[in-house]
Amino acid sequence: MTLPALRDVLLERRQSTVIATLDRPQTKNALNAAIIDSLFAICRWLKEERDIRALVLRGSGGSFCAGGDIKEFAAQLMAAEPAPGEADPVEKANRRFGDLLLELDALPQVVVSLIEGAAFGGAMGFIAVSDVVIAASDAKFSLSETTLGLPPAQIGPFLVRKIGLFNARRLALTGARFGADEGLRAGLVDRVVAPNDLEAMLAATLCEIGRCEPAALAATKRIFNRAAGAVDPADLDDAARAFARCLRGAGREGAAAFARKEPPSWVDIYPQNTQA
């Protein structure tokens, strides 16, 4: 099969590897509907391309992904609330990202995320379903949704499975930015290298994967996923409903404050008093 046509994602095949590059550098590769649609298309294509061993996710312009596109959030905020019995467009859009993470998680190929620059918000979802995560030593991470008045709804269940409940809670409930070394300690990142060594480490990792037979890789992922327990779609449904409620509540203020580059009203600042 030929490579699928995509929007805002560049696709390159190198031997038995496909590299998908999020390509909105002007927004630090913030996730929009076009990127989500393109990644769904790549997943559909990869299911039929069993000779491909690995999918590499990366970003253009020196940044992995800055999370969801705030302009698309603003459009959702302007949408009218659904009438009783009608589908909620906010809930539906959020839940679709969960479906994408389920698709990436179930791929028979090895999923490798190559992190440089920012990996915020929704980017953490990609990391949570990656088999190997390679990060530049100066990369920055944040599960930042709560600082905007939102829960990391679709990301949360995958992140808990990857790094454990209390590591995930600590990252989500502080919304703090942290570096690659802390990501390594938390189990979010597998390998940290100097920025200039990122490509060499990717090549070394792909050589390791290249020693493994494709059908054996697919069978291994399937066995391990069963053993670990799959993320329950019903949990993602509940999370999408919670996201929609928050977006129409405090999320309105959070998005507006972010656009103005001002703190929202709920921010509480404590003095850094070092005296005994």
PASEVEX-771207 format. One line per 8 residues: number of its first residue (from 1); their letters; for each residue x, y, z of C-alpha. Coordinates in steps of 0.1 Angstrom, whole numbers, plus 2048, in hexadecimal, padded with zeros to 3 digits. Layout:
BEGIN
NUM	a	X:Y:Z; ... .
end
This chain:
BEGIN
1	mtlpalrd	800:800:800; 80B:824:7FA; 810:83C:816; 7EF:84E:81F; 7EA:873:817; 7EB:888:837; 7E6:8AB:844; 7FE:8BB:85D .
9	vllerrqs	812:89B:860; 82F:891:84B; 835:86C:844; 855:85C:83A; 85F:837:836; 882:82C:83F; 887:807:839; 86F:7F6:851 .
17	tviatldr	867:816:865; 84D:831:85F; 854:854:86D; 836:86A:873; 840:88E:87A; 826:8A6:888; 82A:8C4:872; 81B:8E4:881 .
25	pqtknaln	83B:8F4:88D; 82B:916:88F; 816:908:8AC; 831:8F1:8BA; 81C:8D5:8AA; 7FD:8DB:8BE; 7E3:8C0:8B7; 7C7:8C9:8A0 .
33	aaiidslf	7AC:8B5:88E; 7C3:8B1:86F; 7DF:8A1:884; 7C6:889:895; 7B6:87F:874; 7D9:879:865; 7E4:863:882; 7C4:84E:87F .
41	aicrwlke	7CC:84A:85A; 7F0:83F:862; 7E2:825:87C; 7CA:817:862; 7E6:814:849; 7FF:804:861; 7E7:7E8:869; 7EA:7DC:845 .
49	erdiralv	810:7E2:843; 81D:7C5:858; 840:7C8:84A; 844:7E9:85C; 854:7E4:87E; 853:807:88D; 840:827:88D; 854:846:899 .
57	lrgsggsf	840:864:8A6; 853:885:8A6; 84C:8AB:8A0; 85A:8C4:888; 86B:8E5:891; 87D:8D8:8B0; 85E:8D1:8C4; 84B:8B0:8C9 .
65	caggdike	828:8BD:8D1; 81A:8D9:8E6; 7F9:8C7:8EE; 7D6:8D0:8E1; 7D1:8EE:8CA; 7C2:90A:8E0; 7B0:918:8C2; 79C:8F8:8BE .
73	faaqlmaa	795:8F8:8E3; 788:91C:8DF; 771:910:8C3; 763:8F5:8D9; 75D:90F:8F5; 748:923:8DC; 732:905:8D3; 710:904:8E2 .
81	epapgead	709:8EA:8FD; 6F7:8CC:8EE; 6D1:8C7:8F3; 6C7:8AA:90A; 6CD:889:8F7; 6E4:899:8DD; 709:890:8DA; 721:8A8:8EA .
89	pvekanrr	73A:8B4:8CF; 754:8BC:8EA; 751:89A:8FA; 753:88A:8D7; 772:89D:8CD; 784:894:8EE; 77A:870:8EC; 787:86D:8C9 .
97	fgdlllel	7AA:874:8D6; 7A6:856:8ED; 79D:841:8CF; 7BD:84C:8BE; 7D1:842:8DC; 7C0:820:8DC; 7C9:81C:8B7; 7ED:825:8BD .
105	dalpqvvv	7EF:80F:8DB; 7E2:7F1:8C7; 7FA:7F5:8AA; 80E:7D6:8A2; 82C:7EC:89B; 844:7F9:8B6; 83B:81D:8BD; 859:834:8C4 .
113	sliegaaf	854:858:8CF; 871:870:8C9; 86E:88E:8E1; 87F:8AF:8DD; 873:8D1:8E8; 850:8D1:8F7; 83B:8B3:8FF; 81C:8C1:910 .
121	ggamgfia	7F8:8B6:916; 7ED:89E:8FA; 811:896:8F1; 812:883:912; 7F7:86C:903; 80E:862:8E6; 82A:85C:8FF; 813:846:914 .
129	vsdvviaa	80D:82E:8F8; 830:82E:8EA; 846:80F:8EE; 866:823:8EE; 86A:848:8F7; 88A:85A:8EF; 88E:87D:8FC; 8A7:899:8F7 .
137	sdakfsls	8B6:8A3:918; 8A8:8C6:915; 884:8BB:90D; 868:8C8:923; 849:8B5:92D; 828:8BE:93E; 807:8AF:945; 7F9:8D2:945 .
145	ettlglpp	7D3:8CE:940; 7CA:8D5:965; 7DA:8F7:963; 7C0:8FF:948; 7A3:8F3:95D; 7A1:8D1:94A; 7A9:8AD:952; 7C1:898:93D .
153	aqigpflv	7A3:884:934; 7AD:86C:918; 7D2:86C:922; 7CD:863:946; 7C4:83E:943; 7E2:837:92C; 7FA:84A:942; 7EF:838:961 .
161	rkiglfna	7F6:817:950; 819:823:944; 827:834:963; 810:829:97F; 7F4:83B:992; 808:851:9A9; 822:85C:990; 805:865:979 .
169	rrlaltga	7F2:877:994; 811:88B:99E; 816:897:97B; 7F2:89F:974; 7E9:8AF:995; 807:8C7:995; 807:8CF:96F; 82C:8D6:974 .
177	rfgadegl	845:8D7:958; 861:8BF:95B; 880:8B4:948; 88B:894:937; 89E:886:955; 87F:888:96B; 86B:878:94F; 885:85C:94F .
185	raglvdrv	881:857:974; 85B:856:972; 85C:83B:957; 84E:853:93C; 86F:854:928; 886:837:920; 8A5:848:913; 8B3:86B:917 .
193	vapndlea	8CF:878:901; 8DE:899:8F8; 8CB:8AB:8DD; 8E6:8A6:8C3; 8E5:880:8CA; 8C0:87C:8C5; 8C2:86F:8A1; 8DE:857:8AA .
201	mlaatlce	8C9:849:8C6; 8AB:845:8AF; 8C0:833:896; 8CE:81C:8B1; 8AB:815:8BE; 89E:80D:89B; 8BC:7F5:896; 8B1:7E3:8B5 .
209	igrcepaa	88D:7E0:8A9; 89A:7D7:887; 8A9:7B7:895; 886:7AB:89F; 86E:799:888; 84E:7AE:880; 834:793:888; 846:78B:8A9 .
217	laatkrif	845:7B0:8B2; 820:7B1:8AB; 819:791:8BF; 82E:79E:8DC; 81B:7BF:8DE; 7FA:7AC:8DD; 804:794:8F9; 812:7B0:90F .
225	nraagavd	7F4:7C7:90A; 7DD:7AA:915; 7F2:7A3:933; 7F2:7C8:93E; 7CD:7CD:938; 7BF:7E4:91D; 7B2:807:925; 78D:804:928 .
233	padlddaa	77A:819:90E; 75F:81F:928; 778:831:93E; 781:847:920; 75B:84E:91B; 758:85A:93F; 778:86F:93C; 76A:880:91D .
241	rafarclr	74B:88A:930; 760:898:94C; 775:8AB:933; 756:8BB:923; 748:8C6:945; 76A:8D6:94E; 76E:8E6:92D; 74C:8F7:930 .
249	gagregaa	755:901:954; 777:90C:960; 786:903:93E; 776:922:92F; 78A:938:946; 7A9:923:942; 7A9:926:91C; 7A3:94B:91D .
257	afarkepp	7BE:951:937; 7D6:93C:922; 7CE:951:903; 7D5:971:917; 7F4:962:926; 7E7:969:949; 7E0:952:966; 7BC:947:96C .
265	swvdiypq	7AB:951:98C; 7B0:930:99E; 7D6:933:99F; 7E3:933:9C2; 807:940:9C7; 81B:937:9E7; 838:94D:9F2; 85A:93C:9F0 .
273	ntqa	863:942:A14; 884:932:A1C; 887:93F:A40; 883:927:A5D .
end
